[in-house]
Amino acid sequence: MAIKKLDDLIELAKKRAKKRVVIAYAHDDNSILSAQEAYKLGLADATLIGDEKIIKQACKKNKIDYKKFKIIHEPDELKSGMKAVELIRKKKADILMKGLISSDNYIKCIIDKKNGLMRPNAVLAHVAIFEIPTYHKLLIISDAAFIPLPTIQQKIAITNYLVYTAHNLGIKIPKVAILSFTEKSNPLIDSSADAAIIAKMGDRGQIKDAYIDGPLALDVAIDPDSVMVKGIISNVAGDADCLVFPQLEASNIFYKTLTKLMHAEAASYIAGTIAPAMLSSRGDSEKTKLYSIAVGCLIATDPNK
């Protein structure tokens, strides 16, 4: 059964085997609080890497027993990220999470050619799952962080990541909208031509277990009234589960509009890695980080297998 609220992520994750999360440069209160909550809920045990003194002070301030965590002392920011990645590679942790480490250093650790977490020849993309007050279900989007102008090959990879994410949320046949500025096909517009090709790939089963349509403008992707007015016939239009954006600028602006103006709650992760890597902002709330841990628990390999 498909979940429709981010709180349902936690309930679904609680049914899976407990995972192990490692937090790089775990100096911020919200990362530690989310790790504490994940531990209490039975989702994951946590390893905190950073300056041991600072971590223990943060635990004391928040009335958390630091003995519930494994703490690895590494006061250097970049080295803390490298050690966190090393634990994933050695299969001593299942989920990587960003603490107070900068995004640049965090990504540097992940994409390191020798010791990073990239899958061979993979596309790195940011996948976000939103609970929006004005939308009737969760909405999964990409890519708002990495690829300025994705090629059609990268859009195909992103589409597959969104379908995979939706399946792990219990959506058996997700509805994927490949976006452009208009729903009218135009071979002279790259976003339109790419969308049409990917939609046809979906029709022919080259991307499995999903309804895929495009090009679709944002309004007809998510608004049934717009679909009715424009007379569009589609399995996706007006009811999309997933949105593939034509470029980073559009996706990033949409992401920030949802969080800052719509007060949407979000969970996110990096796709294309050998293990879930959570990319939350250093300013994200405890709840947002907990939701991201729950997503990681759903898509991580079962440590008992």
C-alpha positions as CSV (number, residue, x, y, z in Angstrom):
1,M,0.0,0.0,0.0
2,A,1.4,3.4,-1.0
3,I,2.2,5.8,1.8
4,K,0.9,9.4,1.6
5,K,2.6,11.0,4.6
6,L,6.2,11.3,5.6
7,D,5.3,10.0,9.1
8,D,4.3,6.8,7.3
9,L,7.9,6.4,6.1
10,I,8.9,5.8,9.7
11,E,6.2,3.2,10.3
12,L,7.2,1.4,7.1
13,A,10.9,1.6,8.0
14,K,10.2,0.1,11.4
15,K,9.1,-3.1,9.7
16,R,12.5,-3.5,8.1
17,A,15.7,-4.9,9.7
18,K,17.4,-2.3,11.8
19,K,20.1,-0.4,9.9
20,R,23.4,1.3,10.9
21,V,23.8,5.0,10.1
22,V,27.1,6.9,10.2
23,I,27.1,10.7,10.6
24,A,30.0,12.6,9.2
25,Y,31.1,15.5,11.4
26,A,28.2,15.0,13.8
27,H,28.6,18.3,15.7
28,D,25.1,19.7,15.2
29,D,22.2,19.2,17.5
30,N,19.7,18.2,14.9
31,S,21.8,15.3,13.5
32,I,22.4,14.0,17.0
33,L,18.7,14.4,17.9
34,S,17.6,12.6,14.8
35,A,20.0,9.8,15.5
36,Q,18.6,9.5,19.0
37,E,15.1,9.4,17.7
38,A,16.0,6.8,15.1
39,Y,17.6,4.7,17.9
40,K,14.5,5.0,20.1
41,L,12.2,4.0,17.2
42,G,14.3,1.0,16.4
43,L,15.2,2.2,12.9
44,A,19.0,2.4,13.2
45,D,22.0,2.4,15.5
46,A,24.3,5.4,14.9
47,T,28.0,6.0,14.7
48,L,29.0,9.7,15.2
49,I,32.3,10.9,13.8
50,G,33.8,14.2,14.8
51,D,35.4,15.9,17.7
52,E,34.5,13.6,20.6
53,K,34.4,16.5,23.1
54,I,32.0,18.5,21.0
55,I,29.8,15.5,20.4
56,K,29.5,14.7,24.1
57,Q,28.8,18.3,24.9
58,A,26.0,18.4,22.4
59,C,24.6,15.1,23.8
60,K,24.8,16.6,27.3
61,K,23.0,19.8,26.3
62,N,20.2,17.8,24.7
63,K,20.0,15.3,27.6
64,I,21.1,12.4,25.5
65,D,23.1,9.5,26.8
66,Y,26.1,9.5,24.4
67,K,26.8,5.9,25.3
68,K,23.9,4.9,23.0
69,F,26.2,5.8,20.1
70,K,29.5,4.7,18.9
71,I,31.7,7.8,18.8
72,I,34.8,8.0,16.6
73,H,37.1,10.9,17.4
74,E,38.2,12.7,14.2
75,P,38.2,16.5,14.7
76,D,39.2,17.3,11.1
77,E,36.1,17.9,8.9
78,L,37.2,16.3,5.7
79,K,38.8,13.4,7.4
80,S,35.6,12.7,9.3
81,G,33.8,12.4,6.0
82,M,36.4,10.1,4.7
83,K,36.2,7.9,7.7
84,A,32.4,7.8,7.4
85,V,32.6,6.7,3.8
86,E,35.2,4.1,4.8
87,L,32.8,2.5,7.3
88,I,30.2,2.2,4.5
89,R,32.8,0.6,2.1
90,K,33.8,-1.9,4.9
91,K,30.1,-2.7,5.4
92,K,30.3,-1.5,9.0
93,A,27.5,0.9,8.3
94,D,24.5,0.9,5.9
95,I,23.6,4.6,5.6
96,L,25.8,7.7,5.2
97,M,24.4,11.0,6.7
98,K,25.7,14.5,6.5
99,G,26.3,16.3,9.8
100,L,28.0,19.7,10.1
101,I,30.4,18.8,7.3
102,S,30.2,21.2,4.3
103,S,28.4,20.0,1.2
104,D,31.6,20.4,-0.8
105,N,33.6,18.2,1.5
106,Y,30.8,15.7,1.8
107,I,30.4,15.3,-1.9
108,K,34.2,15.2,-2.3
109,C,34.3,12.1,0.0
110,I,31.5,10.4,-1.9
111,I,32.9,10.9,-5.5
112,D,36.5,10.1,-4.6
113,K,37.5,7.7,-7.5
114,K,39.5,5.4,-5.3
115,N,37.7,5.4,-1.9
116,G,34.3,6.9,-2.6
117,L,30.8,5.5,-2.9
118,M,30.0,6.0,-6.6
119,R,28.7,3.1,-8.5
120,P,30.7,2.4,-11.7
121,N,29.5,4.7,-14.5
122,A,26.6,5.9,-12.4
123,V,24.8,9.2,-12.6
124,L,24.8,11.1,-9.3
125,A,21.4,12.7,-8.6
126,H,19.5,14.2,-5.7
127,V,16.1,12.7,-5.0
128,A,13.7,14.5,-2.7
129,I,10.4,13.3,-1.3
130,F,7.9,16.0,-0.3
131,E,4.8,16.1,1.8
132,I,3.0,19.3,0.5
133,P,0.0,20.7,2.3
134,T,-1.9,21.4,-1.0
135,Y,-1.1,18.1,-2.7
136,H,-3.0,14.9,-2.1
137,K,0.0,12.6,-1.8
138,L,3.8,12.5,-1.6
139,L,5.7,14.0,-4.5
140,I,9.1,12.7,-5.5
141,I,11.4,15.0,-7.6
142,S,14.9,15.2,-9.1
143,D,17.4,16.7,-9.7
144,A,17.8,19.7,-7.5
145,A,21.5,19.5,-6.6
146,F,23.9,18.1,-9.1
147,I,23.4,18.2,-12.8
148,P,22.9,21.7,-14.3
149,L,21.7,20.6,-17.7
150,P,21.1,16.8,-17.7
151,T,21.5,14.9,-21.0
152,I,18.8,12.5,-22.1
153,Q,20.9,9.6,-20.8
154,Q,21.1,11.3,-17.4
155,K,17.3,12.0,-17.4
156,I,16.8,8.3,-18.1
157,A,18.9,7.5,-15.1
158,I,17.0,10.0,-13.0
159,T,13.7,8.6,-14.1
160,N,14.8,5.1,-13.0
161,Y,15.9,6.5,-9.6
162,L,12.5,8.1,-9.1
163,V,10.7,4.9,-10.1
164,Y,12.9,2.9,-7.7
165,T,12.2,5.3,-4.9
166,A,8.5,5.2,-5.5
167,H,8.5,1.4,-5.4
168,N,10.2,1.4,-2.0
169,L,7.4,3.7,-0.8
170,G,4.9,1.1,-1.8
171,I,3.8,2.8,-5.0
172,K,3.5,-0.2,-7.4
173,I,3.1,1.7,-10.6
174,P,4.3,5.3,-10.1
175,K,3.2,8.1,-12.4
176,V,6.2,9.9,-13.7
177,A,5.9,13.3,-15.4
178,I,8.9,14.4,-17.6
179,L,8.6,18.1,-17.5
180,S,9.0,20.9,-20.1
181,F,7.5,24.4,-20.3
182,T,4.6,23.1,-22.3
183,E,2.8,19.8,-22.9
184,K,2.9,20.3,-26.7
185,S,5.7,18.3,-28.3
186,N,8.3,20.4,-30.1
187,P,11.4,18.7,-31.6
188,L,13.3,22.0,-31.6
189,I,13.1,22.1,-27.7
190,D,15.5,19.7,-26.0
191,S,13.4,19.2,-22.9
192,S,10.4,18.4,-25.1
193,A,12.2,16.0,-27.4
194,D,13.9,14.2,-24.4
195,A,10.6,13.9,-22.6
196,A,8.8,12.4,-25.6
197,I,11.6,9.8,-26.0
198,I,11.6,8.8,-22.3
199,A,7.8,8.5,-22.4
200,K,8.0,6.2,-25.3
201,M,10.6,4.1,-23.5
202,G,8.1,3.7,-20.7
203,D,5.3,2.7,-23.2
204,R,7.6,-0.1,-24.5
205,G,8.7,-1.4,-21.2
206,Q,12.3,-0.1,-21.4
207,I,11.6,1.6,-18.0
208,K,9.5,-0.9,-16.2
209,D,6.6,-0.8,-13.7
210,A,5.7,2.9,-14.2
211,Y,3.4,5.1,-16.2
212,I,5.6,7.8,-17.9
213,D,4.4,10.8,-19.8
214,G,6.0,13.8,-21.3
215,P,6.5,16.5,-22.2
216,L,4.2,17.8,-19.6
217,A,4.0,21.3,-18.2
218,L,4.0,21.5,-14.4
219,D,0.4,22.6,-14.2
220,V,-1.0,19.6,-16.1
221,A,1.4,17.2,-14.3
222,I,-0.2,17.9,-10.9
223,D,-3.5,19.8,-11.4
224,P,-6.6,17.8,-12.6
225,D,-8.4,21.1,-13.4
226,S,-5.7,22.1,-15.9
227,V,-5.9,18.6,-17.4
228,M,-9.7,18.9,-17.9
229,V,-9.5,22.4,-19.3
230,K,-6.8,21.4,-21.8
231,G,-8.5,18.1,-22.7
232,I,-5.4,16.0,-22.1
233,I,-5.7,12.2,-22.0
234,S,-2.9,10.7,-19.9
235,N,-2.3,8.1,-17.2
236,V,0.0,10.6,-15.5
237,A,-1.4,14.1,-16.0
238,G,-3.0,15.7,-12.9
239,D,-1.9,12.9,-10.6
240,A,1.9,12.6,-10.8
241,D,3.9,10.8,-8.2
242,C,7.3,11.8,-9.6
243,L,8.6,14.9,-11.5
244,V,11.8,14.8,-13.7
245,F,12.9,18.4,-14.2
246,P,14.6,19.6,-17.4
247,Q,17.4,21.5,-15.5
248,L,18.8,22.1,-12.1
249,E,17.7,25.7,-11.8
250,A,14.0,24.8,-12.3
251,S,14.2,21.9,-9.8
252,N,16.1,23.8,-7.2
253,I,13.7,26.8,-7.3
254,F,10.8,24.4,-7.1
255,Y,12.4,22.7,-4.1
256,K,13.0,25.9,-2.2
257,T,9.5,27.2,-3.1
258,L,8.0,24.2,-1.6
259,T,10.0,24.4,1.6
260,K,10.0,28.1,2.2
261,L,6.6,29.2,0.9
262,M,4.5,26.1,1.1
263,H,6.1,24.9,4.3
264,A,6.4,21.4,2.8
265,E,8.2,18.7,4.8
266,A,10.9,16.8,2.9
267,A,13.3,13.8,3.0
268,S,16.1,13.4,0.5
269,Y,19.0,11.3,-0.5
270,I,21.7,11.0,-3.2
271,A,21.1,8.3,-5.8
272,G,23.9,6.6,-7.7
273,T,25.9,5.4,-4.7
274,I,26.6,1.9,-3.4
275,A,24.7,2.8,-0.2
276,P,22.1,5.5,0.7
277,A,23.8,8.9,1.2
278,M,21.6,11.5,2.9
279,L,22.1,15.1,1.7
280,S,20.2,17.3,4.1
281,S,21.1,20.9,4.7
282,R,23.1,21.8,7.8
283,G,20.1,23.9,8.8
284,D,17.5,21.2,8.4
285,S,15.3,20.3,11.3
286,E,15.5,17.2,13.4
287,K,12.3,15.9,11.8
288,T,13.7,16.4,8.2
289,K,16.8,14.5,9.1
290,L,14.8,11.7,10.8
291,Y,12.6,11.4,7.6
292,S,15.8,11.1,5.6
293,I,17.1,8.4,7.9
294,A,13.8,6.5,7.4
295,V,14.2,6.8,3.6
296,G,17.7,5.4,3.9
297,C,16.4,2.5,6.0
298,L,13.9,1.7,3.2
299,I,16.4,1.7,0.3
300,A,19.4,0.3,2.1
301,T,20.4,-3.3,1.7
302,D,19.3,-5.6,4.5
303,P,22.4,-6.0,6.7
304,N,21.3,-9.5,7.7
305,K,21.3,-10.8,4.1
